[in-house]
Amino acid sequence: MALCTQIILRMNELPKSETYELISQLKRAAISIVSNIAEGSGRGSDKDFCRFLHISLGSSYEVESQLIIANNIYGLEIDDLMGELVSVQKQLQSFIKVLNQRIHEAA
């Protein structure tokens, strides 16, 4: 949630001409990370939760590539965001691994 908030706030540093392109895409992808974690947690099964965590992880990689583009084109400082993003990605990967183990043990 904190990462998503930071990304949205940092979008104010990009040119207004990117409002409907890069800014919009970055905001949607960042929100998708949080939204899929929330939706998956309410699904009631580890298998469903794991599927939504995979979607969230995919969105995190989308955010990563878009932040790099924003840095390359507009000089947006992203070191702090990338550090937090990598941490979130590692947490998601670890959680997916734990859920997959539980799913296989239950089978």
Sequence and secondary structure as in RCSB ss.txt:
>XXXX:A:sequence
MALCTQIILRMNELPKSETYELISQLKRAAISIVSNIAEGSGRGSDKDFCRFLHISLGSSYEVESQLIIANNIYG
LEIDDLMGELVSVQKQLQSFIKVLNQRIHEAA
>XXXX:A:secstr
 HHHHHHHHHGGGS GGGIIIIIHHHHHHHHHHHHHHHHHHTSSSHHHHHHHHHHHHHHHHHHHHHHHHHHHHH 
   HHHHHHHHHHHHHHHHHHHHHHHHHHHH 
